[in-house]
Amino acid sequence: MELNSMIQILEKIITPKRLKHSLGVVQSAKRLANIYKEDIEKVEVAALLHDCAKCLNKEEVLHLVQKYDILLDDIEKKETELAHGKIGAYLCKEKFGVCNNDILSAITYHTTGKKNMSKLEKIIYLADFIEPSRNYDGVDELRNVAYNEGLNEALLMAFDNTIKYVISIKKIIHPRTIEARNFLLGELNEI
């Protein structure tokens, strides 16, 4: 399916603000893909569709979890916003005809990260944090690291920011995020 066709479908299932964000993620992800030599087509599709399930209400989430027999862990059951990546991967197959496992995995793990992430997964996770409409303390520094210093270094900074933020709002930190950060530290030879 062409990107323009995907955008037309997205316009019906996510808010205009969410679509603007997704298009910003495409922009940032393509820039990262050029720097770090990743397949542009995979990056575009994963970036565009990463939040396709973000605007679902709780009843829709529960319906799709049952329909697709999606296994949610205990944290995802309590914090259903963490499940939108998993649900989104299934929607991508059904609504957008995406069958590429690399793309589906990048969508699945774009919120929590995971241990031993692929380059595509790292790019989508990071692009979600640094897209042009993001405006939070430290985003410019994170962009600078992402575009000039290294993908893993920027990803570590993004994990650290996420963990600090989740602690500040007194929410549960998903263990996958901790595992992803610890694995990445090992890759960077810092432990």
C-alpha positions in Angstrom: 0.0 0.0 0.0 1.3 3.5 -0.9 2.0 6.0 1.9 -0.7 8.3 0.7 -3.3 5.6 1.0 -2.1 4.8 4.5 -2.4 8.5 5.4 -6.0 8.5 4.2 -6.9 5.5 6.4 -5.0 7.1 9.4 -7.1 10.3 9.0 -10.2 8.1 9.9 -8.7 6.4 12.9 -6.4 8.9 14.7 -6.8 12.6 15.6 -5.3 15.4 13.4 -2.8 16.1 16.2 -1.7 12.5 16.3 -1.4 12.4 12.5 0.8 15.5 12.6 2.9 13.8 15.2 3.2 10.7 13.1 4.3 12.7 10.0 6.9 14.4 12.2 8.1 10.9 13.3 8.4 10.0 9.6 10.5 13.1 9.0 12.9 12.4 12.0 13.1 8.7 11.3 14.0 9.3 7.6 16.8 11.7 8.8 18.0 9.0 11.2 17.8 6.3 8.6 20.0 8.4 6.2 22.6 8.9 9.0 22.6 5.3 10.3 22.0 3.5 6.9 18.6 1.9 7.4 16.0 1.0 4.8 14.0 4.1 4.1 10.8 2.4 3.0 10.7 0.3 6.2 11.4 3.4 8.3 8.7 5.4 6.5 6.0 2.8 7.0 6.9 2.0 10.7 7.1 5.7 11.6 3.9 6.6 9.9 1.9 3.7 11.4 3.6 3.5 14.9 0.6 5.2 16.6 -2.2 3.8 14.5 -3.8 2.3 17.7 -3.1 5.2 20.0 -6.5 6.9 19.8 -8.6 3.8 20.6 -10.8 4.0 23.7 -10.5 1.3 26.4 -13.5 -0.7 25.0 -11.9 -0.8 21.5 -8.6 -1.8 23.0 -10.3 -4.7 24.9 -12.2 -5.7 21.8 -9.0 -5.9 19.6 -7.1 -7.7 22.3 -9.8 -10.3 22.4 -10.2 -10.4 18.6 -6.5 -10.9 17.8 -5.8 -12.9 21.0 -3.1 -10.4 21.9 -1.3 -11.4 25.1 -0.8 -8.4 27.4 1.3 -8.6 30.4 0.1 -7.4 33.8 1.4 -3.9 33.3 -0.1 -3.5 29.9 -3.4 -4.6 31.3 -3.3 -1.9 33.9 -1.7 0.8 31.7 -3.4 0.1 28.4 -1.6 3.0 26.7 1.5 0.8 26.8 -0.4 -1.8 24.7 -1.0 0.5 21.7 2.2 -0.8 20.0 1.2 -4.4 20.2 -2.3 -3.6 19.1 -1.0 -1.3 16.4 1.1 -4.1 14.9 -2.1 -6.2 14.4 -4.0 -3.3 12.9 -1.1 -2.8 10.5 -1.6 -6.3 9.2 -5.4 -6.0 8.9 -5.9 -2.4 7.8 -2.7 -1.6 6.0 -1.5 -5.0 4.7 1.9 -4.7 6.4 3.5 -8.2 6.7 7.1 -7.2 7.3 8.2 -8.5 10.7 10.8 -5.9 11.1 8.3 -3.1 10.7 5.7 -4.9 12.9 8.3 -5.3 15.7 9.4 -1.6 15.5 5.7 -0.7 15.9 5.2 -3.2 18.8 8.1 -2.0 20.8 8.2 1.8 20.0 6.8 2.7 23.5 8.7 0.4 25.8 11.8 -0.6 23.8 13.2 -4.1 24.4 16.4 -5.9 24.9 18.6 -6.2 21.8 16.7 -3.8 19.6 17.3 -3.8 15.8 18.5 -0.6 14.2 14.9 0.0 12.8 13.4 -0.4 16.3 15.9 2.0 17.7 15.2 4.6 15.0 11.4 4.4 15.4 11.7 4.6 19.2 14.0 7.6 19.0 12.2 9.4 16.2 9.1 9.3 18.4 10.9 11.3 21.0 12.6 13.9 18.8 10.1 14.6 16.0 9.8 18.4 15.3 6.6 19.0 17.3 8.1 17.6 20.5 8.8 20.3 23.0 10.2 19.3 26.4 13.2 20.0 28.5 16.2 18.3 26.9 14.7 17.6 23.5 17.2 19.8 21.6 20.1 18.1 23.3 18.6 14.7 22.5 18.2 15.7 18.9 21.8 16.9 18.8 23.0 13.6 20.1 20.8 11.6 17.8 21.8 13.4 14.7 25.5 14.0 15.5 26.9 11.7 18.1 25.4 8.2 17.8 22.2 6.2 17.7 22.9 4.2 20.8 24.0 7.2 22.8 20.8 9.0 21.9 18.7 5.9 22.7 20.3 5.6 26.1 19.5 9.3 26.8 15.9 8.7 25.6 15.6 5.6 28.0 16.9 7.7 30.9 14.5 10.5 30.1 11.6 8.1 29.9 12.5 6.4 33.2 12.8 9.8 35.0 9.6 11.0 33.5 7.6 7.9 34.4 9.0 8.1 38.0 8.0 11.7 38.2 4.4 10.9 37.3 4.4 7.9 39.7 3.6 5.4 37.0 4.9 1.9 36.6 8.1 1.5 34.5 7.8 -1.4 32.2 10.5 -4.0 32.8 11.2 -4.1 29.0 12.4 -0.5 29.2 14.8 -1.3 32.1 16.0 -4.4 30.2 16.5 -2.4 27.0 18.4 0.3 28.8 20.6 -2.3 30.6 21.3 -4.2 27.4 22.2 -1.0 25.6 24.6 -0.1 28.4 26.3 -3.4 27.8 26.5 -2.6 24.1 28.1 0.7 24.9 30.6 -1.1 27.2 29.6 1.1 30.2 29.1 -1.8 32.6 
